Amino acid sequence: MSDILMPKATAVWLVDNTSLSFEQIADFCGLHPLEVRGIADGEVARDIRGADPIGNGQLTREELDRAQANPDYRMKAQVSRHAELLKPQKKAPRYTPVSRRQDRPDAIAWFLRHHPEVTDAQISKILGTTKATIEQVRARTHWNAANIKPVDPVTLGLVGQLELDALVKKAAEKKAKDDLKKGIVPEDPTLRPASEEGQFEPEVEEEEEDFRAKRGDLKAEDVFGQSTGYVDEEDED
């Protein structure tokens, strides 16, 4: 059996347009015979449109005729050029220029100080370093430990800002989920239990009450100041 594009859609087409057995279709599409039977009964893949394997280059007419003539024959799929293009390509290891490799310990120290939730594996992947180097920086046993200082990896040009933000967000969400599983609820200093409400009197109200108590003893001199006894000459005239 070979990997083919759209196996269920191909099975739908073979069920509707050929006399192949369920076992033959299941073997060619990589499905279970009962699943193919469900397609034939209309219980599975009801809304999927059939895909012609001959039209998309995954099966030849000769191969199909040979299989229909012999129920024990198992069809062999052709290698489709479309399937080759759609194969997921393995991401190559991150390459760091030689001129910037000396900056990686500073970036590692930045992660360890500001984002301890990011795992060593994530740091290793995004910076293109090794877990051994990360442990050396953490334990300060690195050969250049005296000169290592935390520096933002974006500033150093080792990663992009969007990539860094995505990594930090992903690590924070994972840590939050792990904490919830352990029963650890994140504390919010702005929130207090309802039972604690009313135990603290606002300071503003206390100051206002003191001001009102003192205001009853105020005199005119306290508000307008004492008279200096100065008389305007125009008033005398």
PALO-602044 format. One line per 4 residues: number of its first residue (from 1); their letters; for each residue x, y, z of N, C-alpha, C, O. Coordinates in Angstrom, 2 decimals, m for minus. Each point is the difference from the previous one (the first is absolute). Layout:
NUM> A> X,Y,Z,X,Y,Z,X,Y,Z,X,Y,Z  ...
This chain:
1> MSDI> 0.84,m1.19,0.00,m0.84,1.19,0.00,0.87,1.24,0.00,1.00,0.06,0.72  m1.37,0.95,m1.55,0.74,1.24,m0.08,m0.85,1.13,0.54,m1.23,m0.06,m0.03  1.89,1.10,0.53,m0.73,1.17,0.47,m0.55,0.75,m1.20,0.73,0.29,m0.95  m2.02,0.01,1.00,m0.63,0.70,m1.11,m0.65,1.27,0.51,m0.23,0.16,1.20
5> LMPK> m0.06,0.74,m2.12,m0.68,1.23,0.35,m1.49,m0.27,0.20,m0.61,m0.78,m0.73  0.04,1.43,1.73,m1.45,m0.08,0.26,m0.52,m1.44,m0.01,m0.79,m0.36,m0.87  1.21,m0.45,1.81,m0.39,m1.42,0.00,m1.51,m0.23,0.08,m0.52,m0.87,m0.69  m0.20,1.65,1.53,m1.44,m0.21,0.12,m0.72,0.42,m1.28,m0.93,m0.67,m0.45
9> ATAV> 1.37,1.80,m0.12,m0.63,0.45,m1.25,0.26,m1.01,m1.13,m0.87,m0.23,m0.84  2.06,m0.36,0.84,0.32,m1.04,m1.00,m0.85,m1.23,0.22,m0.48,m0.61,m0.96  0.28,0.23,2.23,m0.83,m1.16,0.30,m1.45,0.23,m0.43,m0.66,m0.91,m0.50  0.17,2.15,0.69,m1.36,0.33,m0.44,m0.13,m0.20,m1.51,m0.99,m0.57,m0.47
13> WLVD> 1.97,1.02,m0.28,m0.05,m0.14,m1.46,0.07,m1.47,m0.42,m0.74,m0.42,m0.89  1.61,m0.35,1.53,0.14,m1.41,m0.35,m1.26,m0.79,0.34,m0.38,m0.91,m0.74  m0.27,1.27,1.84,m1.25,m0.68,0.36,m1.09,0.29,m1.02,m0.77,m0.89,m0.36  0.71,2.14,m0.10,m1.07,0.42,m0.91,0.25,m0.40,m1.46,m0.95,m0.14,m0.76
17> NTSL> 2.21,m0.05,0.37,0.30,m0.15,m1.42,0.68,m1.30,m0.39,0.31,m0.20,m1.17  m0.07,m0.68,2.12,0.67,m1.26,m0.33,m0.71,m1.17,0.67,m0.90,0.18,0.82  1.33,m1.37,m1.19,m0.54,m1.22,0.62,1.00,m0.64,0.94,m0.08,m1.19,0.28  1.02,1.97,0.22,1.01,m0.51,0.92,m0.64,m0.42,1.31,m1.03,0.54,0.40
21> SFEQ> 1.65,m1.49,0.27,m0.49,m0.43,1.31,0.40,1.02,1.05,0.88,0.84,m0.22  m1.53,m0.93,1.38,0.32,0.91,1.09,1.46,m0.17,0.44,0.67,0.97,0.35  m0.21,m2.23,m0.37,1.37,m0.26,0.43,1.01,0.63,m0.96,1.02,0.54,0.43  m1.31,m0.60,m1.75,0.91,0.60,m0.98,0.06,1.52,0.16,1.07,0.59,m0.05
25> IADF> m2.22,0.01,0.23,m0.05,1.46,0.17,0.68,0.40,1.30,0.75,0.98,0.04  m1.01,m1.75,1.02,0.62,0.31,1.29,1.51,m0.11,m0.08,0.71,0.83,0.57  m0.20,m1.85,m1.25,1.44,m0.17,m0.12,0.63,1.13,m0.81,1.08,0.47,0.35  m1.74,m0.04,m1.41,0.55,1.05,m0.84,m0.04,1.36,0.70,0.93,0.79,m0.15
29> CGLH> m1.99,m0.53,0.89,m0.17,1.32,0.63,0.53,0.07,1.42,0.03,1.08,0.59  0.40,m2.21,m0.04,0.52,0.01,1.36,m1.09,0.15,1.04,0.23,0.60,1.05  m1.40,m1.14,m1.32,m1.13,0.07,0.92,m0.35,m1.40,0.50,0.54,m1.00,m0.49  m1.44,0.94,1.46,m0.48,m1.29,0.50,m1.18,m0.44,m0.88,m0.80,0.84,m0.41
33> PLEV> 0.70,m2.14,0.13,m1.13,m0.47,m0.83,m1.36,0.42,0.53,m0.90,0.29,m0.79  0.73,m0.24,2.11,m1.28,0.43,0.56,m0.27,1.47,m0.30,m1.15,0.42,m0.16  2.22,0.36,0.10,m0.17,1.41,m0.34,m0.45,0.15,m1.46,m0.82,0.85,m0.32  1.38,m1.69,m0.54,m0.42,0.02,m1.41,m1.46,m0.45,m0.11,m0.76,0.55,m0.80
37> RGIA> 0.37,m1.54,1.59,m1.39,m0.44,0.00,m0.92,1.13,0.46,m1.09,0.19,m0.53  1.57,0.58,1.53,m0.79,1.14,0.46,m0.16,1.06,m1.07,m1.04,0.66,m0.09  2.08,m0.50,m0.74,m0.11,0.94,m1.12,m1.04,m0.48,m1.00,m0.80,0.78,m0.51  0.81,m2.08,0.24,m0.97,m0.57,m0.94,m1.43,0.10,0.54,m0.94,0.17,m0.78
41> DGEV> 0.77,m0.26,2.09,m1.32,0.08,0.61,m0.46,1.44,0.23,m1.13,0.24,0.40  2.02,0.71,m0.67,m0.36,1.40,0.20,0.11,0.48,1.43,m0.53,1.05,0.34  1.22,m1.81,0.52,0.15,0.38,1.40,1.31,0.75,0.27,0.12,0.70,1.00  0.84,m0.85,m1.91,1.31,0.63,0.17,0.29,0.85,m1.23,m0.37,m0.36,m1.12
45> ARDI> 1.03,1.49,1.34,0.40,0.89,m1.10,m1.19,0.39,m0.86,0.08,0.01,m1.23  m1.19,0.30,1.88,m1.23,0.30,m0.72,0.13,1.29,m0.83,m0.56,0.09,m1.09  1.30,0.89,1.60,0.11,1.30,m0.67,1.30,0.15,m0.79,0.31,1.09,m0.48  0.44,m2.18,0.33,1.28,0.07,m0.72,m0.23,m0.32,m1.47,m0.64,m0.99,m0.35
49> RGAD> 1.18,1.86,m0.50,m0.12,m0.22,m1.44,1.11,m0.93,m0.46,1.15,0.14,0.41  m1.51,m1.11,m1.28,0.97,m0.98,m0.46,1.11,0.62,m0.83,m0.22,0.94,m0.76  1.43,m1.51,0.90,1.17,0.46,m0.76,0.48,m1.13,m0.90,0.26,m1.11,0.47  m0.16,1.38,m1.75,0.40,m1.00,m0.99,1.50,m0.27,0.10,0.79,0.89,m0.34
53> PIGN> m0.36,m2.08,0.78,1.44,m0.27,0.11,0.68,m0.13,m1.36,1.22,0.16,m0.11  m2.00,m0.46,m0.93,0.59,m0.09,m1.34,0.25,1.41,m0.53,1.04,0.27,m0.61  m2.00,0.62,0.85,0.14,1.37,m0.48,1.13,0.75,0.68,0.64,0.84,m0.63  m0.38,m1.12,1.92,1.07,0.72,0.69,1.33,m0.76,m0.04,0.95,0.36,0.70
57> GQLT> m0.88,m1.41,m1.51,1.28,m0.65,m0.25,0.46,m0.97,1.06,1.19,m0.34,0.04  m2.09,m0.13,0.83,0.41,m0.93,1.05,m0.29,m1.46,m0.36,0.46,m0.91,0.68  m1.20,0.70,m1.75,m0.37,m1.36,m0.40,m0.17,m0.03,m1.52,m0.52,0.94,m0.60  0.97,m2.03,m0.01,m0.16,m0.16,m1.45,m1.25,m0.81,m0.31,m0.46,m0.77,0.83
61> REEL> m0.07,0.97,m2.02,m1.19,m0.76,m0.41,0.30,m1.49,m0.06,m0.85,m0.81,0.36  2.04,0.45,m0.82,0.38,m1.41,m0.07,0.01,m0.65,1.38,m0.46,m1.13,0.17  0.98,1.86,0.82,0.05,m0.53,1.37,m1.40,m0.19,0.55,m0.28,m0.99,0.69  m0.60,1.92,m1.00,m1.38,m0.12,0.47,m0.72,m1.17,m0.66,m0.70,m0.75,0.67
65> DRAQ> 0.89,0.58,m1.98,m0.65,m1.12,m0.70,0.52,m1.34,0.51,m0.76,m0.96,0.13  2.04,0.91,0.16,0.58,m1.25,0.52,m0.60,m0.34,1.36,m0.25,m1.17,0.30  0.03,2.16,0.51,m0.56,m0.25,1.34,m1.47,m0.39,m0.08,m0.46,m0.84,0.78  m0.29,1.43,m1.71,m1.41,m0.35,m0.12,m0.19,m1.41,m0.54,m1.01,m0.66,0.27
69> ANPD> 1.99,0.19,m1.05,m0.09,m1.35,m0.54,0.40,m1.05,1.01,m0.38,m1.17,m0.13  1.16,1.55,1.15,0.50,m0.96,0.99,m0.22,0.56,1.41,0.72,0.92,0.40  m1.69,m1.43,0.35,m0.30,0.53,1.35,1.18,m0.13,0.97,0.06,0.74,0.99  0.88,m1.65,m1.26,1.13,m0.17,0.90,1.16,0.94,m0.33,0.99,0.07,0.74
73> YRMK> m1.10,0.64,m1.82,1.09,0.89,m0.42,m0.05,1.30,0.81,m1.07,0.54,0.26  2.23,m0.09,0.11,0.10,1.25,0.75,0.68,1.05,m0.88,1.11,m0.20,m0.50  m1.79,1.30,0.31,0.50,1.06,m0.88,1.20,0.70,0.61,0.13,0.10,1.22  0.74,0.38,m2.08,1.18,0.76,0.40,m0.13,1.42,m0.52,m0.20,0.22,m1.19
77> AQVS> 0.32,0.72,2.09,m0.15,1.41,m0.38,1.25,0.51,m0.68,1.12,m0.41,0.34  m1.31,1.30,m1.28,1.13,0.67,m0.63,0.45,1.15,0.88,m0.78,0.57,0.75  2.04,m0.25,m0.86,0.54,1.14,0.76,m0.47,1.27,m0.69,0.36,0.27,m1.14  m1.17,0.50,1.85,m0.54,1.24,m0.56,0.97,1.15,0.22,0.57,0.16,1.08
81> RHAE> m0.40,0.63,m2.13,0.89,1.16,0.16,m0.61,1.01,0.97,0.72,0.75,0.66  m2.06,m0.74,m0.57,m0.64,0.90,0.96,0.28,m0.45,1.43,0.21,0.82,0.89  m0.20,m2.14,m0.69,0.28,m0.51,1.35,1.42,0.33,0.42,0.26,0.28,1.17  0.67,m0.30,m2.12,1.39,0.34,0.33,0.12,1.46,0.42,0.76,0.34,0.90
85> LLKP> m1.53,0.52,m1.57,0.06,1.42,0.32,m0.64,0.31,1.35,0.42,0.92,0.70  m1.44,m1.70,m0.33,m0.73,0.25,1.24,0.60,m0.68,1.22,m0.49,0.18,1.11  1.55,m0.96,m1.32,0.62,m0.66,1.14,0.61,1.03,0.93,0.70,0.90,m0.45  m0.95,m1.01,1.76,0.58,0.97,0.92,1.52,m0.12,0.04,0.55,m1.09,0.18
89> QKKA> 0.09,2.21,m0.36,1.46,0.01,0.01,0.50,0.26,1.42,m0.48,0.88,0.70  1.46,m1.67,m0.32,0.58,0.15,1.33,0.78,1.30,0.07,0.84,0.29,m0.85  m1.14,0.48,1.89,0.64,1.29,0.15,1.48,m0.19,0.33,0.36,m0.78,0.89  0.46,1.48,m1.61,1.45,m0.12,0.21,0.37,0.65,1.32,m0.66,0.95,0.44
93> PRYT> 1.72,m1.43,0.21,0.44,0.63,1.25,0.34,1.46,m0.22,0.51,0.39,m1.05  m0.81,0.43,2.09,0.27,1.42,m0.11,1.51,0.25,m0.13,0.81,m0.53,0.76  m0.48,1.35,m1.74,1.41,0.34,m0.22,0.27,1.39,0.56,m0.69,0.96,m0.31  1.70,m0.88,1.13,0.42,1.27,0.58,1.36,0.37,m0.57,0.94,m0.79,0.09
97> PVSR> m0.82,1.99,m0.67,1.30,0.41,m0.55,1.09,m0.05,1.06,m0.26,0.19,1.19  1.47,m0.45,m1.64,1.13,m0.12,0.92,0.17,1.28,0.81,0.35,m0.05,1.18  m0.60,1.20,m1.81,0.20,1.29,0.67,m0.97,0.22,1.15,0.25,0.83,0.87  m1.38,m1.56,m0.86,m1.01,0.19,1.03,m0.05,m1.15,1.01,m0.76,0.06,0.97
101> RQDR> 1.54,m1.09,m1.18,m0.06,m1.15,0.91,0.48,0.36,1.41,m0.42,m0.61,0.98  1.29,1.60,m0.90,0.50,0.39,1.32,m1.08,0.73,0.82,0.14,0.19,1.20  m1.24,0.24,m1.88,m1.08,0.70,0.69,m1.04,m0.95,0.58,m0.85,0.43,0.78  0.91,m1.69,m1.15,m1.03,m0.93,0.46,m0.02,m0.17,1.51,m1.09,m0.08,0.57
105> PDAI> 2.22,0.00,0.12,m0.07,m0.10,1.47,m0.73,1.18,0.64,m0.70,m0.18,1.00  0.84,1.40,m1.57,m0.73,1.15,0.54,m1.51,m0.18,m0.21,m0.79,0.34,0.88  0.41,m0.87,m2.03,m1.42,m0.24,m0.26,m0.55,m1.10,0.91,m1.13,0.09,0.46  1.94,m1.11,m0.20,m0.42,m1.08,0.92,m0.22,0.57,1.39,m1.00,m0.32,0.65
109> AWFL> 1.92,1.17,m0.19,m0.14,0.61,1.32,m1.26,0.86,0.08,m0.64,0.08,1.05  0.29,0.57,m2.16,m1.21,0.83,m0.03,m1.24,m0.88,0.18,m0.91,0.36,0.74  0.87,m1.49,m1.42,m1.13,m0.92,0.14,m0.09,m0.52,1.44,m1.09,m0.05,0.58  2.21,m0.33,m0.02,0.00,m0.57,1.35,m0.46,1.01,1.04,m0.62,m0.38,0.99
113> RHHP> 0.92,1.64,m1.20,m0.37,1.02,0.98,m1.43,0.49,m0.19,m0.75,0.10,0.97  0.37,0.20,m2.19,m1.28,0.66,m0.25,m1.13,m0.96,m0.35,m1.18,0.33,0.19  1.51,m1.50,m0.70,m1.05,m0.95,m0.39,0.39,m1.41,0.42,0.32,m0.84,m0.85  m0.34,0.57,2.15,0.37,m1.35,0.47,m1.01,m1.06,m0.43,0.29,m1.19,0.07
117> EVTD> m1.49,1.62,m0.52,m0.98,m0.98,m0.43,0.36,m0.65,m1.34,m0.53,m1.05,m0.34  1.43,1.68,m0.41,0.44,m0.57,m1.28,0.95,m1.16,0.30,0.96,0.16,0.75  m1.22,m1.32,m1.33,0.79,m1.18,0.29,1.36,0.05,m0.71,0.20,0.77,m0.94  0.71,m1.61,1.42,1.31,m0.07,m0.63,m0.10,m0.45,m1.45,0.75,0.47,m0.86
121> AQIS> m1.68,m1.38,0.58,m0.17,m0.48,m1.38,m0.44,1.13,m0.91,0.45,0.09,m1.14  m1.34,0.78,1.63,m0.47,1.12,m0.81,1.12,1.02,m0.22,0.15,0.53,m1.10  0.64,m0.27,2.14,1.12,0.92,m0.14,1.01,m0.55,m0.98,0.52,0.72,m0.85  m0.25,m2.01,0.98,0.96,m0.65,m0.90,m0.43,0.09,m1.45,0.82,0.21,m0.89
125> KILG> m2.12,m0.36,0.67,m0.51,0.01,m1.38,0.01,1.39,m0.59,0.38,0.17,m1.16  m0.78,0.83,1.92,m0.13,1.35,m0.56,1.35,0.69,m0.16,0.16,0.85,m0.87  0.81,m1.22,1.72,1.32,0.63,m0.08,1.01,m0.85,m0.75,1.09,0.48,m0.33  m1.44,m1.74,0.05,0.95,m0.87,m0.68,1.18,m0.37,0.87,1.13,m0.13,m0.49
129> TTKA> m1.39,m0.06,1.78,1.06,m0.36,0.93,m0.26,m1.40,0.55,m0.88,m0.70,m0.48  1.65,0.31,1.49,m0.15,m1.33,0.59,m0.45,0.12,1.45,0.20,1.03,0.65  m0.80,m2.10,m0.14,m0.45,m0.01,1.39,1.19,0.07,0.96,m0.11,0.54,1.10  1.24,m1.08,m1.53,1.19,0.06,0.85,0.45,1.45,0.20,0.38,0.38,1.11
133> TIEQ> m0.43,0.41,m2.17,0.39,1.41,0.12,m0.98,0.75,0.89,0.41,0.84,0.79  m1.70,m1.15,m0.91,m0.99,0.65,0.84,0.25,m0.32,1.47,m0.10,0.88,0.85  0.42,m2.13,m0.55,0.26,m0.39,1.39,1.27,0.68,0.52,0.06,0.37,1.17  0.93,m0.20,m2.02,1.23,0.68,0.42,m0.27,1.46,0.33,0.55,0.53,0.97
137> VRAR> m1.39,0.11,m1.77,m0.34,1.40,0.28,m0.80,0.10,1.29,0.21,0.92,0.79  m1.14,m1.86,m0.57,m0.82,0.01,1.20,0.85,m0.22,1.25,m0.18,0.68,1.01  1.11,m1.62,m1.08,0.85,m0.33,1.15,1.22,0.91,0.10,0.80,m0.13,0.92  m0.65,1.06,m1.88,1.14,0.92,m0.05,1.33,m0.75,m0.06,0.99,0.41,0.62
141> THWN> m0.99,m1.51,m1.36,1.24,m0.75,m0.21,0.50,0.18,m1.44,0.95,m0.67,m0.42  m1.59,1.55,m0.31,0.42,0.29,m1.37,1.39,0.63,0.02,0.34,0.73,0.93  0.46,m1.01,m1.95,1.38,0.50,m0.01,0.05,1.53,m0.02,1.00,0.60,0.40  m2.09,0.03,m0.86,m0.03,1.46,m0.05,m1.06,0.56,0.95,m0.58,1.05,m0.27
145> AANI> 0.33,m1.75,1.36,m1.08,0.37,0.91,0.17,1.41,0.56,m1.00,0.68,0.24  2.21,m0.24,m0.04,0.23,1.33,0.59,m0.47,1.12,m0.90,m0.32,1.09,0.48  0.26,m1.33,m1.77,m0.37,1.05,m0.95,m1.41,m0.17,m0.56,m0.43,0.79,m0.84  m0.28,m1.80,1.29,m1.36,m0.23,m0.51,m0.98,0.92,0.72,m0.01,0.08,1.22
149> KPVD> m0.80,0.62,m1.99,m1.04,0.86,0.56,m1.27,m0.17,m0.83,0.08,m0.12,m1.22  m1.25,0.12,1.85,m1.25,m0.21,m0.73,m0.26,1.08,m1.03,m0.01,1.19,0.32  m0.19,m1.59,m1.55,m0.31,0.92,m1.09,m1.13,m0.60,m0.83,0.00,m1.19,m0.30  m0.96,2.03,m0.06,m1.14,m0.43,m0.81,0.50,m0.62,m1.32,0.77,0.64,m0.72
153> PVTL> m1.19,m1.88,0.41,0.46,m0.64,m1.24,m0.43,0.75,m1.26,0.64,m0.13,m1.04  m1.74,0.91,1.13,m0.41,0.80,m1.16,1.01,1.11,m0.24,0.36,0.28,m1.14  0.09,0.33,2.21,1.02,1.05,m0.12,1.29,m0.56,m0.57,0.70,0.67,m0.76  m0.38,m1.90,1.12,1.21,m0.64,m0.51,m0.16,m0.47,m1.44,0.98,m0.37,m0.65
157> GLVG> m2.20,0.38,0.15,m0.23,m0.43,m1.38,m0.04,m1.51,m0.17,0.18,m0.50,m1.11  m0.41,m0.23,2.21,m0.03,m1.46,m0.08,m1.38,m0.53,m0.36,m0.11,m1.06,m0.63  m0.94,1.78,1.01,m1.37,m0.41,m0.32,m0.80,1.24,m0.36,0.43,1.13,0.23  m1.62,m1.36,m0.82,m0.91,1.09,m0.31,m0.95,0.25,1.15,m0.24,m0.88,0.83
161> QLEL> m0.32,2.09,m0.77,m0.89,0.36,1.10,m1.27,m0.84,0.00,m0.45,m0.43,1.06  m0.12,0.19,m2.23,m1.23,m0.80,m0.07,0.25,m1.44,0.44,m0.82,m0.60,0.69  1.97,0.07,m1.09,0.33,m1.37,0.38,0.21,m0.10,1.51,m0.40,m0.98,0.63  1.04,1.99,m0.06,0.23,0.00,1.45,m1.32,0.13,0.75,m0.22,m0.71,0.99
165> DALV> m0.65,1.60,m1.44,m1.29,0.18,0.67,m0.83,m1.28,m0.04,m0.65,m0.37,0.98  0.68,m0.32,m2.12,m0.76,m1.24,m0.12,0.55,m1.06,0.95,m0.77,m0.74,0.61  2.09,0.66,m0.49,0.60,m0.99,0.89,m0.34,0.28,1.46,m0.37,m0.92,0.73  0.48,2.17,m0.31,m0.29,0.37,1.39,m1.47,m0.26,0.32,m0.32,m0.49,1.08
169> KKAA> m0.57,0.83,m2.02,m1.43,m0.22,0.22,m0.30,m1.49,0.13,m0.77,m0.41,0.87  1.37,m0.39,m1.73,m0.22,m1.45,0.04,0.50,m0.59,1.32,m0.67,m0.83,0.60  1.85,1.27,m0.16,0.56,m0.51,1.25,m0.85,0.42,1.20,m0.18,m0.79,0.93  m0.34,2.03,m0.95,m0.83,0.48,1.11,m1.31,m0.77,0.07,m0.46,m0.34,1.09
173> EKKA> m0.14,0.06,m2.24,m1.25,m0.75,m0.01,0.22,m1.43,0.51,m0.83,m0.53,0.74  1.93,m0.08,m1.13,0.30,m1.36,0.45,0.22,m0.03,1.51,m0.46,m0.92,0.68  1.16,1.92,m0.17,0.24,0.06,1.45,m1.30,0.21,0.76,m0.20,m0.59,1.06  m0.68,1.41,m1.60,m1.29,0.23,0.66,m0.82,m1.28,0.06,m0.64,m0.28,1.01
177> KDDL> 0.66,m0.49,m2.10,m0.74,m1.26,m0.02,0.60,m1.00,1.00,m0.73,m0.69,0.71  2.06,0.63,m0.67,0.64,m0.91,0.95,m0.30,0.40,1.44,m0.19,m0.87,0.86  0.15,2.17,m0.59,m0.31,0.47,1.36,m1.43,m0.35,0.39,m0.26,m0.37,1.15  m0.66,0.48,m2.11,m1.39,m0.34,0.30,m0.14,m1.49,0.30,m0.78,m0.40,0.87
181> KKGI> 1.54,m0.43,m1.60,m0.05,m1.43,0.26,0.52,m0.32,1.40,m0.46,m0.93,0.65  1.43,1.72,m0.19,0.57,m0.21,1.33,m0.83,0.68,1.09,0.30,m0.14,1.19  m1.34,0.86,m1.59,m0.84,0.70,0.98,0.53,1.33,0.41,m0.44,0.56,1.01  1.38,m0.01,m1.76,0.58,1.31,0.32,m0.78,1.06,m0.77,m0.02,m0.01,m1.23
185> VPED> m0.61,0.91,1.96,m0.78,1.06,m0.63,0.85,1.27,m0.01,0.50,0.39,1.05  m0.33,0.25,m2.19,0.80,1.23,m0.05,m0.63,1.09,0.85,m1.21,0.21,m0.06  2.04,0.48,0.84,m0.49,1.04,0.89,m0.11,1.31,m0.76,0.86,0.35,m0.81  m1.93,0.39,1.10,m0.21,1.32,m0.59,m0.06,1.00,1.14,m0.96,m0.03,0.77
189> PTLR> 1.94,0.91,m0.63,0.01,0.93,1.13,m1.15,0.98,0.00,m0.27,0.64,1.02  m0.44,m0.49,m2.15,m1.10,0.95,m0.07,m1.30,m0.59,0.51,m0.99,0.72,0.15  0.98,m2.03,0.10,m1.22,m0.65,0.45,0.14,m0.45,1.45,1.07,m0.45,0.41  m2.16,0.57,0.35,m0.01,m0.47,1.38,m1.25,m0.84,0.21,m1.02,0.24,m0.65
193> PASE> 1.07,m1.21,1.52,m1.19,m0.78,0.29,m1.12,0.88,0.52,0.25,1.02,0.64  m1.49,m1.43,m0.91,m1.14,0.80,0.44,m0.06,0.11,1.52,m0.51,0.99,0.53  1.04,m2.01,0.18,m0.03,0.01,1.46,0.89,1.10,0.58,m0.20,0.43,1.13  1.19,0.02,m1.92,0.90,1.03,0.49,m0.54,1.39,m0.24,0.52,0.98,0.55
197> EGQF> m1.56,m0.87,m1.38,m0.56,1.31,m0.27,m0.64,0.56,1.26,m0.66,m0.74,0.73  0.84,2.02,m0.47,m0.57,0.64,1.18,0.95,0.03,1.17,m0.28,0.67,0.99  1.41,m1.37,m1.07,0.95,0.01,1.10,0.92,1.21,m0.06,0.66,0.34,0.98  m0.63,0.31,m2.14,0.88,1.13,m0.18,m0.83,1.25,m0.30,m0.75,0.03,m0.98
201> EPEV> 0.89,0.99,1.81,m0.72,1.25,m0.21,0.82,0.88,m0.92,1.21,0.11,0.19  m1.82,0.50,m1.17,0.75,0.87,m0.91,0.62,1.17,0.75,m0.64,0.62,0.84  1.90,m0.33,m1.15,0.70,1.09,0.66,m0.60,1.34,m0.38,0.05,0.95,0.79  m0.63,m0.86,m1.97,m0.56,1.27,m0.45,m1.15,0.41,0.89,m0.14,1.18,0.34
205> EEEE> m0.70,m2.15,0.05,m1.13,0.34,0.84,0.47,0.47,1.37,m0.61,0.91,0.57  1.66,m1.50,m0.02,0.53,0.43,1.30,0.51,1.42,m0.07,m0.25,0.80,0.90  0.97,m0.46,m1.96,0.51,1.35,m0.14,m1.13,1.00,m0.13,0.08,1.11,0.53  m1.13,m1.50,m1.25,m1.13,0.92,m0.18,m0.71,0.26,1.31,m0.42,1.13,0.27
209> EDFR> 0.27,m2.18,0.57,m0.65,0.19,1.30,0.82,0.92,0.89,m0.57,0.83,0.71  1.90,m0.98,m0.73,0.85,0.88,0.80,m0.13,1.45,m0.46,m0.02,0.92,0.81  m0.08,m0.73,m2.13,m0.11,1.36,m0.52,m1.32,0.63,0.41,m0.04,1.18,0.34  m1.04,m1.97,m0.38,m1.31,0.54,0.39,m0.02,0.36,1.47,m0.62,1.00,0.38
213> AKRG> 1.30,m1.80,0.49,0.02,0.29,1.43,0.75,1.29,0.28,m0.40,0.79,0.86  1.51,m0.56,m1.59,0.77,1.21,0.21,m0.68,1.23,m0.59,0.18,1.11,0.50  m0.97,m1.29,m1.55,m0.61,1.13,m0.68,m1.01,0.71,0.90,m0.27,1.19,m0.20  m0.29,m1.90,1.18,m0.97,0.64,0.88,0.64,1.05,0.89,m0.72,0.88,0.47
217> DLKA> 2.01,m0.92,m0.21,0.69,0.96,0.86,0.71,1.08,m0.78,0.75,0.76,0.60  m0.96,m0.66,m1.89,0.70,0.99,m0.81,m0.52,1.39,0.27,m1.19,0.20,0.23  2.09,0.78,m0.27,m0.36,1.40,0.16,0.29,0.73,m1.31,0.62,m0.54,m0.92  m1.10,1.78,0.86,0.19,0.79,m1.22,1.48,0.21,m0.27,0.42,0.02,m1.15
221> EDVF> 0.38,0.15,2.24,1.43,0.23,m0.18,0.70,m1.22,m0.60,0.99,0.12,m0.72  m1.54,m1.31,1.03,0.61,m1.21,m0.53,m0.22,m0.12,m1.51,0.81,m0.61,m0.71  m1.90,1.19,0.24,m0.32,m0.12,m1.41,0.59,1.14,m0.81,0.62,m0.22,m1.04  m0.83,1.48,1.54,0.41,1.18,m0.77,1.31,0.61,0.49,0.52,0.91,m0.63
225> GQST> 0.00,m1.40,1.74,1.22,0.56,0.55,m0.29,1.19,0.90,m1.09,0.58,m0.04  2.05,m0.21,0.85,m0.19,1.11,0.92,0.11,1.34,m0.71,0.75,0.15,m0.96  m1.51,0.81,1.46,0.01,1.34,m0.59,1.28,0.72,0.38,0.45,m0.08,1.15  0.13,0.79,m2.10,1.25,0.74,0.27,m0.25,1.42,0.43,0.94,0.72,0.34
229> GYVD> m2.21,m0.31,m0.35,m0.31,1.37,0.41,0.29,1.04,m1.07,m0.04,1.19,0.29  0.32,m1.60,m1.50,0.30,0.94,m1.09,m1.28,0.53,m0.58,m0.93,m0.75,m0.29  0.88,2.07,0.11,m1.19,0.69,m0.54,0.40,0.72,m1.25,1.00,0.72,0.01  m1.73,m0.89,m1.07,0.29,0.64,m1.26,m0.30,1.48,0.10,m1.02,0.39,0.57
233> EEDE> 1.92,0.49,m1.13,m0.17,1.45,0.07,m1.25,0.44,m0.72,m0.65,0.94,0.45  0.28,m1.59,m1.55,m1.19,0.36,m0.73,m1.26,m0.22,0.84,m0.98,0.74,m0.13  1.01,m1.79,1.00,m1.13,m0.25,0.87,m0.16,1.11,1.02,m1.12,0.36,0.36  2.28,0.21,0.13,m0.07,1.09,0.98,m0.63,1.22,m0.61,m0.74,0.73,0.66
237> D> 1.04,m0.49,m1.96,m0.59,1.17,m0.63,m1.50,m0.21,m0.21,m0.68,0.88,m0.52
